[in-house]
Amino acid sequence: MASVKPLDGITVIEIGHSVAGPYAGFILAELGAKVIKLERPGGGDYARGWGPPFWRGDAAIFHGLNRNKQAISADLSDPAEAARVKALIVDEVDVVIQNMRFGALERLGFGAADLKAIKPGLIYCNIGAFGATGPLRENPGYDPLMQAFSGMMSILGEDGRPPIRVGVSIIDMASGMWAAIGVLGALLERGRTDEGGVVDCSLLETALAWMLNPVTSYLCSGKMPKRVGSASPDIVPYQAFETQTGYMMVAAGNDNLFRRLCEAIGKPDLASDPRFATNKDRVVNRAVLIPILAETLRERPADHWFGVFDAAGIPNGPIHTVDQVVVHPQVEALGILQKVNGDTMQLLGLPVSFDGARASLERVAPSVGQDNGVYFPKQLTKEVNS
């Protein structure tokens, strides 16, 4: 597959750790930017230890987040080492991405104002916890805290059950995605004006953005959203149903699809029932309709319903486990699982293609300070390579 590098020629320093900052760097690296990961000497990014499983000495998760990057290590509190990093930024870097604790880099002379004073064309991206302003701006924050704080956990799961969170770091990764989008916008603006800029995003703002539907509904109606498990609060039927052989997902997202569903399960009268005629009616009468559908779907195995619903053009599908999805022919056809240089480890690629080609995996995640010799003429006094 051809290499896709729309950001070829752009150099990024990622002063980040864990997920949000590295995911932003991951996106830009996949798009062809040269991303240099700056870590503390010694242990480096805390995510290196987030295992098992481990591969090549670092956590598998770390490899997923930090592929296609280079790495340097430096102690920014050491004046000589800090000066070398600043010289590198002035000479080569277009973008700085950071997700350190609020104020940490400013205290070291690496804040946006500090670096833009010596390089006005620099684009500086902050990924904060609670945001750049407000009474909580200095507080630390992590993905599950933001799922809780934003109200997201209040709408997940089922009524009467303990609060749950989305099982992946959706807020961290989405914050990295918004950071990358902001950087791309700033690069376009710089192309017009030759001026750099500061991009601010945060975990809380990202979490609130994902809450668009429930927040908008509440602001309009004043009614609190309810927890409805796998279902949608706005569309019925649009949820998981149990069959003889396990659960499946059914998404009859409009009135026409609902009519087809009723015919496919042998209950056409449901579609003409005034309680269920429109989606608005079905939402109001959810508690009546869903048990009727559930009882019918439990009478046959999932494979039967897959065939029936596919033939009727009704969106449906299995609820895969991880081991099932990674070997599915559709996933294989997309080529999103990638290897590099004959290694056995597979990593997920960027979920976007250009002219039919996906960005290639060219480098596995680097070790701490692996590229110090490339960027610093002399070894840093406190350099520790691993």
Secondary structure, DSSP 8 states (H G I E B T S, - for coil): -----TTTT-EEEEE--TTHHHHHHHHHHHTT-EEEEEE-TTT-SGGGG--SSEETTEEHHHHHHHTT-EEEE--TTSHHHHHHHHHHHHHH-SEEEE--STTHHHHTT-SHHHHHHH-TT-EEEEEESS-SSSTTTTS---HHHHHHHTSHHHHSSBTTS-----SS-HHHHHHHHHHHHHHHHHHHHHHHHS--EEEEEEHHHHHHHHTHHHHHHHHHH------BTTS-SSSSSEEEEEETTEEEEEE--SHHHHHHHHHHTT-THHHHSTTTSSHHHHHHTHHHHHHHHHHHHTTS-HHHHHHHHHHHT--EEE---HHHHTT-HHHHHHT-EE--TT-S--EE--S-EETTEE---------TTTTHHHH-SS--TT----
